Amino acid sequence: MKVSSKSFKLVSGICLFLLILLWSYTSLSKVLEFGKFEKSLLLQHFSSTAVHLLKFFIPVSELLIAVLLITIKFRSLALWLSMTMILTFTGYVAFAVTGFFENRPCACGGVLTMLSWKAHLYFNIFFSLVNLIALRLEKVRNSFTAPPTNLNIKTEIPV
C-alpha cells in the first residue's frame, strides 16, 4: 500500500501532537498540584527516598520528553523515552487493575486521576499504540533523510 507524503505527515503530526499534549499536561498538572502529587506518591509502595527522587524525576522527565518531541534532532530519542515511560506507567496500572497492590492511589495528575483503573489501562494502551505508530513513522522518516553510507569518494593527493 502506497502512502502519500501528505498522509504520512498528517498521521505523524497527529501522533506527535497527542504525545506532546500528554506529557506536557501530565507534567504541568503534577507541578501545579505538587503537594497532592507528593502525597499520592507517599501512599505508594515506595521508600521515602524513592518518593523524594520520583516527585522531581517524573514531572521533569515528562516535560523533557515533550520538549524533545518538538525538536527533530532528538525526536527518535524522545519517542523511545516516551515509550519507556508509558509502558512503565501501563505496567503499574495493570498491577492496580489486577489488585496486586493493596493501596492504589493514582499520582497521574489532573483529570486523569478521575479515571477508573480499567479506563486508565485503556488510556495507557491507546497512548502506547500512538507512541508505537510514531516510532514506526519516525523510523521511516529517518530512512528517507539519512545520509548515504556508502559514498565512493576517492581521495587522491595530487603529486
N, CA and C of each residue as an Amber inpcrd file, in Angstrom:
protein
   477
   0.8390000  -1.1680000   0.0000000   0.0000000   0.0000000   0.0000000
   0.8910000   1.2400000   0.0000000   0.6410000   2.1090000  -0.9120000
   1.4260000   3.3240000  -1.0210000   0.7460000   4.4360000  -0.2270000
   1.5200000   5.0950000   0.6090000   1.0010000   6.1730000   1.4330000
   1.5710000   7.4770000   0.9190000   0.7010000   8.4570000   0.7560000
   1.1700000   9.7460000   0.2520000   1.9560000  10.4740000   1.3240000
   2.8010000  11.3600000   0.8760000   3.6100000  12.1560000   1.7880000
   2.7290000  12.9980000   2.6990000   1.6230000  13.4790000   2.1380000
   0.6900000  14.3020000   2.9100000   0.0550000  13.4880000   4.0340000
  -0.3840000  12.2620000   3.7390000  -0.9860000  11.3800000   4.7490000
   0.0330000  11.0110000   5.8170000   1.2380000  10.7170000   5.3770000
   2.3310000  10.3610000   6.2860000   2.5680000  11.4980000   7.2840000
   2.6750000  12.7110000   6.7760000   2.9220000  13.8780000   7.6330000
   1.7470000  14.1400000   8.5660000   0.5300000  13.9290000   8.0750000
  -0.6530000  14.1530000   8.8940000  -0.7100000  13.1770000  10.0670000
  -0.5540000  11.9000000   9.7850000  -0.6030000  10.8830000  10.8450000
   0.5450000  11.0850000  11.8260000   1.7290000  11.3410000  11.3050000
   2.8910000  11.5880000  12.1600000   2.6510000  12.8130000  13.0430000
   2.1170000  13.8710000  12.4490000   1.8410000  15.0980000  13.1980000
   0.8020000  14.9010000  14.2840000  -0.2380000  14.1250000  13.9820000
  -1.2780000  13.8460000  14.9840000  -0.6930000  13.0510000  16.1470000
   0.0980000  12.0310000  15.8340000   0.7280000  11.2170000  16.8900000
   1.6290000  12.0780000  17.7730000   2.4560000  12.8930000  17.1440000
   3.3580000  13.7510000  17.9100000   2.5850000  14.7560000  18.7500000
   1.5460000  15.3470000  18.1670000   0.7250000  16.3030000  18.9030000
   0.1120000  15.6490000  20.1470000  -0.4390000  14.4460000  19.9800000
  -1.0560000  13.7480000  21.1120000  -0.0370000  13.4390000  22.2090000
   1.1550000  13.0010000  21.8100000   2.1870000  12.6840000  22.8070000
   2.7020000  13.9410000  23.5030000   2.9000000  15.0050000  22.7410000
   3.3520000  16.2700000  23.3480000   2.2930000  16.7790000  24.3190000
   1.0360000  16.6930000  23.9200000  -0.0650000  17.1130000  24.7850000
  -0.1110000  16.2630000  26.0550000   0.0200000  14.9510000  25.8990000
   0.0030000  14.0400000  27.0450000   1.0910000  14.3950000  28.0510000
   2.3350000  14.4640000  27.5870000   3.4490000  14.6790000  28.5050000
   3.4710000  16.0870000  29.0700000   3.0850000  17.0790000  28.2860000
   3.0190000  18.4570000  28.7990000   1.9480000  18.5630000  29.8800000
   0.7730000  18.0170000  29.5780000  -0.3430000  18.0980000  30.5180000
  -0.0290000  17.3730000  31.8240000   0.4520000  16.1380000  31.7150000
   0.7010000  15.3790000  32.9540000   1.8100000  16.0150000  33.7830000
   2.8310000  16.5340000  33.1120000   3.9150000  17.1890000  33.8390000
   3.4300000  18.4560000  34.5410000   2.7520000  19.3070000  33.7890000
   2.3000000  20.5720000  34.3600000   1.2510000  20.3790000  35.4470000
   0.3880000  19.3800000  35.3020000  -0.6100000  19.1410000  36.3440000
   0.0590000  18.6690000  37.6350000   1.1330000  17.9030000  37.5110000
   1.8640000  17.4640000  38.7020000   2.5710000  18.6420000  39.3650000
   3.1360000  19.5110000  38.5600000   3.8320000  20.6850000  39.1030000
   2.8320000  21.6340000  39.7640000   1.6950000  21.8700000  39.1070000
   0.7010000  22.7980000  39.6520000   0.0190000  22.2550000  40.9010000
  -0.0670000  20.9330000  41.0150000  -0.6570000  20.2870000  42.1940000
   0.4300000  19.4640000  42.8950000   1.5870000  20.0860000  43.1160000
   2.7660000  19.3670000  43.5970000   2.5200000  18.6880000  44.9390000
   1.8730000  19.3780000  45.8590000   1.5980000  18.7980000  47.1740000
   0.7320000  17.5540000  47.0720000  -0.2850000  17.6280000  46.2540000
  -1.1770000  16.4850000  46.0330000  -0.4280000  15.3260000  45.3730000
   0.4130000  15.6640000  44.4070000   1.2220000  14.6500000  43.7190000
   2.1610000  13.9640000  44.7020000   2.8480000  14.7570000  45.5240000
   3.7740000  14.1910000  46.5110000   3.0350000  13.3040000  47.5130000
   1.8650000  13.7480000  47.9560000   1.0770000  12.9700000  48.9140000
   0.6650000  11.6200000  48.3170000   0.2590000  11.6350000  47.0340000
  -0.1410000  10.3690000  46.4020000   1.0540000   9.4400000  46.2120000
   2.2320000  10.0160000  45.9780000   3.4450000   9.1850000  45.8830000
   3.7740000   8.5540000  47.2360000   3.5670000   9.3070000  48.3190000
   3.8480000   8.7800000  49.6540000   2.9300000   7.6140000  50.0090000
   1.7640000   7.5520000  49.3780000   0.8280000   6.4530000  49.6270000
   1.1580000   5.2100000  48.7990000   2.1110000   5.3400000  47.8890000
   2.5360000   4.2080000  47.0560000   3.4420000   3.2840000  47.8740000
   3.8870000   2.2280000  47.2390000   4.7730000   1.2620000  47.8920000
   6.2320000   1.6080000  47.6180000   6.5950000   2.8700000  47.8970000
   7.9620000   3.3280000  47.6750000   8.5500000   3.7990000  48.9940000
   9.8690000   3.7140000  49.0900000  10.5390000   4.2600000  50.2580000
  10.4740000   5.7850000  50.2020000  10.7170000   6.4460000  51.3260000
  10.6810000   7.9100000  51.3470000  11.7830000   8.4890000  50.4590000
  12.9030000   7.7840000  50.3460000  13.9870000   8.2250000  49.4630000
  13.5480000   8.1580000  48.0080000  12.8800000   7.0660000  47.6490000
  12.3870000   6.9210000  46.2740000  11.3540000   7.9960000  45.9660000
  10.4650000   8.2700000  46.9110000   9.4460000   9.3100000  46.7140000
  10.1130000  10.6560000  46.5050000  11.1270000  10.9460000  47.3010000
  11.8380000  12.2250000  47.1680000  12.4330000  12.3720000  45.7700000
  12.9810000  11.3140000  45.2290000  13.5470000  11.3550000  43.8750000
  12.4510000  11.4030000  42.8050000  11.4350000  10.5640000  42.9520000
  10.3700000  10.4580000  41.9460000   9.5400000  11.7310000  41.8230000
   9.3390000  12.4260000  42.9410000   8.4870000  13.6260000  42.8800000
   9.0850000  14.7100000  41.9950000  10.4030000  14.6560000  41.7980000
  11.0450000  15.5900000  40.8720000  11.3190000  14.9320000  39.5220000
  11.7590000  13.6870000  39.5580000  12.1430000  12.9820000  38.3360000
  10.9840000  12.8300000  37.3510000   9.8230000  12.4350000  37.8390000
   8.6960000  12.1500000  36.9390000   8.2400000  13.4010000  36.1830000
   7.8830000  14.5130000  36.8720000   7.4260000  15.6770000  36.1000000
   8.5050000  16.2770000  35.1960000   9.7500000  16.2790000  35.6660000
  10.8410000  16.8140000  34.8390000  11.0420000  15.9320000  33.6110000
  10.9970000  14.6200000  33.7910000  11.1440000  13.6900000  32.6650000
  10.0140000  13.8580000  31.6640000   8.7980000  13.9930000  32.1700000
   7.6520000  14.1660000  31.2720000   7.7710000  15.4490000  30.4550000
   8.1670000  16.5210000  31.1090000   8.3260000  17.7910000  30.3890000
   9.4860000  17.7220000  29.4050000  10.5610000  17.0770000  29.7980000
  11.7050000  16.9060000  28.9060000  11.3120000  16.1090000  27.6570000
  10.5390000  15.0590000  27.8450000  10.0720000  14.2660000  26.7000000
   9.2580000  15.1450000  25.7600000   8.3530000  15.9540000  26.3140000
   7.5250000  16.8380000  25.4830000   8.3900000  17.8060000  24.6800000
   9.3950000  18.3890000  25.3220000  10.2830000  19.3350000  24.6360000
  11.1070000  18.6200000  23.5630000  11.6300000  17.4480000  23.8840000
  12.4370000  16.7050000  22.9120000  11.6120000  16.2320000  21.7230000
  10.3300000  15.9500000  21.9500000   9.4580000  15.5470000  20.8340000
   9.2840000  16.6720000  19.8180000   9.3990000  17.8950000  20.2710000
   9.2390000  19.0530000  19.3900000  10.4510000  19.2110000  18.4760000
  11.6230000  18.8270000  18.9750000  12.8490000  19.0130000  18.2020000
  13.1270000  17.8090000  17.3190000  13.3020000  18.0490000  16.0530000
  13.5280000  16.9670000  15.0920000  14.7980000  16.1850000  15.4220000
  15.8250000  16.8900000  15.8390000  17.1210000  16.2580000  16.1080000
  17.0190000  15.1770000  17.1890000  16.1660000  15.3920000  18.1850000
  16.0720000  14.4580000  19.3160000  14.7720000  13.6700000  19.3370000
  14.0150000  13.7150000  18.2550000  12.6920000  13.0930000  18.2380000
  12.7570000  11.5760000  18.4420000  13.6840000  10.8990000  17.7950000
  13.7730000   9.4350000  17.9670000  14.0460000   9.0750000  19.4210000
  14.9890000   9.7710000  20.0350000  15.2930000   9.5450000  21.4480000
  14.0580000   9.8110000  22.3010000  13.3780000  10.9170000  22.0210000
  12.1890000  11.2820000  22.7880000  11.0910000  10.2290000  22.6600000
  10.9240000   9.6880000  21.4650000   9.9040000   8.6520000  21.2700000
  10.2360000   7.3870000  22.0550000  11.5210000   7.0310000  22.1210000
  11.9110000   5.8600000  22.9090000  11.7500000   6.1260000  24.4050000
  12.0910000   7.3260000  24.8520000  11.8850000   7.6880000  26.2590000
  10.3920000   7.6900000  26.5920000   9.5960000   8.2290000  25.6830000
   8.1540000   8.2690000  25.8520000   7.5840000   6.8520000  25.9570000
   8.0290000   5.9770000  25.0780000   7.5380000   4.5950000  25.0970000
   7.9270000   3.9030000  26.4000000   9.1380000   4.1210000  26.8450000
   9.5860000   3.5310000  28.1100000   8.7250000   4.0250000  29.2680000
   8.4570000   5.3250000  29.2860000   7.6710000   5.9180000  30.3580000
   6.2260000   5.4070000  30.3250000   5.6100000   5.4080000  29.1570000
   4.2090000   4.9880000  29.0650000   4.0660000   3.4930000  29.3770000
   5.0300000   2.6790000  28.9620000   4.9570000   1.2480000  29.2830000
   5.1730000   0.9990000  30.7740000   6.0300000   1.7830000  31.3990000
   6.2340000   1.6720000  32.8500000   4.9420000   2.0090000  33.5830000
   4.3190000   3.1160000  33.1880000   3.0560000   3.5030000  33.8130000
   1.9600000   2.4790000  33.5220000   1.9370000   1.9470000  32.3130000
   0.9330000   0.9460000  31.9410000   1.1050000  -0.3210000  32.7840000
   2.3570000  -0.7070000  33.0120000   2.6190000  -1.8630000  33.8750000
   2.0950000  -1.6440000  35.2830000   2.3240000  -0.4530000  35.8180000
   1.8280000  -0.1250000  37.1530000   0.2950000  -0.1890000  37.1830000
  -0.3290000   0.4040000  36.1680000  -1.7970000   0.4160000  36.0980000
  -2.3300000  -1.0110000  35.9570000  -1.6480000  -1.8470000  35.1890000
  -2.0760000  -3.2420000  35.0310000  -2.0380000  -3.9670000  36.3820000
  -0.9920000  -3.6960000  37.1720000  -0.9350000  -4.2780000  38.5230000
  -2.0830000  -3.7550000  39.3870000  -2.4110000  -2.4730000  39.2400000
  -3.5050000  -1.8890000  40.0150000  -4.8480000  -2.5180000  39.6260000
  -5.0490000  -2.7380000  38.3310000  -6.3040000  -3.3270000  37.8430000
  -6.4810000  -4.7420000  38.3860000  -5.4000000  -5.4980000  38.4450000
  -5.4850000  -6.8850000  38.9120000  -5.5690000  -6.9880000  40.4350000
  -5.4300000  -5.8560000  41.1280000  -5.4990000  -5.8680000  42.5840000
  -4.2130000  -6.2930000  43.2490000  -3.1160000  -6.2580000  42.5300000
  -1.8200000  -6.6590000  43.0580000  -1.4140000  -5.7720000  44.2390000
  -1.7270000  -4.4800000  44.1350000  -1.4090000  -3.5440000  45.2110000
  -2.6130000  -3.4030000  46.1350000  -2.3450000  -3.3920000  47.4390000
  -3.4180000  -3.2120000  48.4070000  -3.9070000  -1.7630000  48.3660000
  -2.9700000  -0.8430000  48.3620000  -3.2780000   0.5880000  48.3180000
  -2.9660000   1.0840000  46.9130000  -3.9470000   1.6780000  46.2370000
  -3.7650000   2.0290000  44.8270000  -4.0660000   3.5010000  44.5340000
  -3.3180000   4.4130000  45.0810000  -3.5590000   5.8180000  44.7500000
  -3.0210000   6.1410000  43.3550000  -3.6730000   7.0710000  42.6920000
  -3.2340000   7.4900000  41.3590000  -2.4700000   8.8010000  41.4930000
  -1.2620000   8.8200000  40.9810000  -0.4170000  10.0170000  41.0530000
  -0.2830000  10.6860000  39.6920000  -1.2160000  10.4220000  38.8060000
  -1.0930000  10.9110000  37.4250000  -1.2770000  12.4100000  37.3000000
  -2.1530000  12.9710000  38.0320000  -2.3800000  14.4070000  37.9730000
  -3.5180000  14.7950000  37.0530000  -4.1170000  15.9390000  37.3670000
  -5.1740000  16.4880000  36.5200000  -6.3900000  15.5910000  36.4380000
  -7.0690000  15.6430000  35.3040000  -8.3080000  14.8780000  35.1150000
  -8.0600000  13.3760000  35.0400000  -6.8150000  12.9800000  34.8030000
  -6.5190000  11.5420000  34.7130000  -6.7720000  10.8310000  36.0310000
  -6.6970000  11.5520000  37.1470000  -6.9520000  10.9240000  38.4470000
  -8.4190000  10.5250000  38.6050000  -9.2950000  11.0840000  37.7560000
 -10.7240000  10.7620000  37.8290000 -11.0810000   9.4730000  37.0920000
 -10.1470000   8.9330000  36.3120000 -10.4130000   7.7020000  35.5670000
 -10.4040000   6.5010000  36.5020000 -11.2400000   5.5200000  36.1890000
 -11.1500000   4.2540000  36.9140000  -9.8430000   3.5830000  36.4800000
  -9.4130000   2.5720000  37.2300000  -8.1670000   1.8960000  36.8620000
  -8.2840000   1.1990000  35.5160000  -9.4470000   0.6320000  35.2390000
  -9.6500000  -0.0470000  33.9570000  -9.6170000   0.9790000  32.8110000
 -10.2840000   2.1120000  32.9820000 -10.2640000   3.1660000  31.9620000
  -8.8440000   3.7050000  31.7910000  -8.1470000   3.7810000  32.9030000
  -6.7550000   4.2420000  32.8720000  -5.8820000   3.2870000  32.0580000
  -6.1370000   1.9990000  32.2200000  -5.3880000   0.9970000  31.4590000
  -5.6460000   1.1590000  29.9670000  -6.9110000   1.3350000  29.5850000
  -7.2370000   1.5560000  28.1710000  -6.5990000   2.8450000  27.6450000
  -6.6220000   3.8740000  28.4570000  -5.9970000   5.1600000  28.0980000
  -4.5100000   4.9520000  27.8110000  -3.8350000   4.2410000  28.7060000
  -2.3980000   3.9980000  28.5350000  -2.1040000   3.1030000  27.3330000
  -2.9430000   2.1040000  27.1130000  -2.7550000   1.2380000  25.9450000
  -2.9200000   2.0530000  24.6700000  -3.9180000   2.9380000  24.6410000
  -4.1180000   3.8100000  23.4820000  -2.8550000   4.6320000  23.2160000
  -2.3020000   5.2570000  24.2470000  -1.1140000   6.0830000  24.0470000
   0.1310000   5.2430000  23.7440000   0.1610000   4.0150000  24.2050000
   1.2510000   3.1100000  23.8200000   1.1950000   2.8330000  22.3190000
  -0.0120000   2.6240000  21.8010000  -0.1830000   2.3920000  20.3640000
   0.1510000   3.6460000  19.5560000  -0.2760000   4.8030000  20.0410000
   0.0730000   6.0700000  19.3820000   1.5920000   6.2140000  19.3300000
   2.2430000   5.9060000  20.4390000   3.7040000   6.0030000  20.5120000
   4.3640000   5.0160000  19.5590000   3.8280000   3.8180000  19.4840000
   4.3540000   2.7950000  18.5880000   4.2340000   3.2320000  17.1250000
   3.1030000   3.8010000  16.7650000   2.9090000   4.3150000  15.4030000
   3.9130000   5.4380000  15.1300000   4.0700000   6.3340000  16.0850000
   5.0120000   7.4420000  15.9140000   6.4450000   6.9330000  15.7560000
   6.8090000   5.9130000  16.5200000   8.1480000   5.3280000  16.3910000
   8.3560000   4.7450000  14.9990000   7.3640000   4.0330000  14.5190000
   7.4590000   3.4240000  13.1850000   7.5700000   4.4950000  12.0970000
   6.7570000   5.5220000  12.2020000   6.8000000   6.6050000  11.2130000
   8.1230000   7.3690000  11.2820000   8.6570000   7.5180000  12.4810000
   9.9500000   8.2020000  12.6270000  11.0600000   7.3740000  11.9900000
  10.9710000   6.0600000  12.1380000  11.9650000   5.1830000  11.5110000
  11.9120000   5.3180000   9.9890000  10.7100000   5.3580000   9.4510000
  10.5410000   5.5330000   8.0020000  11.0770000   6.8950000   7.5740000
  10.7280000   7.9370000   8.3300000  11.2060000   9.2920000   8.0080000
  12.7280000   9.3530000   8.0210000  13.3260000   8.7290000   9.0170000
  14.7890000   8.7240000   9.1160000  15.4350000   7.9660000   7.9730000
  14.7620000   6.9370000   7.4630000  15.3440000   6.1710000   6.3520000
  15.3750000   6.9990000   5.0690000  14.4660000   7.9630000   4.9620000
  14.4600000   8.8250000   3.7770000  15.4100000  10.0110000   3.9110000
  15.6810000  10.4100000   5.1540000  16.5140000  11.5960000   5.3600000
  17.9420000  11.2560000   5.7660000  18.2310000   9.9820000   5.9730000
  19.5840000   9.5910000   6.3920000  20.5650000   9.7950000   5.2430000
  21.7530000  10.2680000   5.5630000  22.7610000  10.4350000   4.5100000
  23.2160000   9.0770000   3.9970000  23.5910000   9.0080000   2.7360000
  24.0740000   7.7350000   2.1990000  25.3190000   7.2740000   2.9550000
  25.3960000   5.9660000   3.1780000  26.5180000   5.4500000   3.9600000
  27.6490000   4.8890000   3.1100000  27.4010000   4.6430000   1.8570000
  28.4440000   4.0350000   1.0320000  28.8680000   4.9930000  -0.0940000
  29.3780000   6.1090000   0.3040000  29.8730000   7.0600000  -0.6860000
  31.2300000   6.5820000  -1.1950000  31.3470000   6.4890000  -2.4660000
  32.6220000   6.0830000  -3.0700000  33.4360000   7.3340000  -3.3910000
  33.9540000   7.9090000  -2.3650000  34.7460000   9.1190000  -2.5410000
  36.2230000   8.7120000  -2.5940000  36.8410000   9.0720000  -3.6710000
  38.2520000   8.7520000  -3.8200000  39.0630000   9.9540000  -3.3710000
  39.9460000   9.6660000  -2.4750000  40.7970000  10.7510000  -2.0100000
  42.2030000  10.5110000  -2.5440000  42.5490000  11.2710000  -3.5180000
  43.8880000  11.1740000  -4.0990000  44.6180000  12.4840000  -3.8740000
  45.8380000  12.3400000  -3.5470000  46.6640000  13.5290000  -3.3350000
  47.4390000  13.7710000  -4.6180000  47.1740000  14.9240000  -5.2460000
  47.9040000  15.2120000  -6.4970000  49.3930000  15.3960000  -6.2080000
  50.2030000  14.8720000  -7.1020000  51.6680000  14.9630000  -6.9250000
  52.2290000  16.0310000  -7.8220000
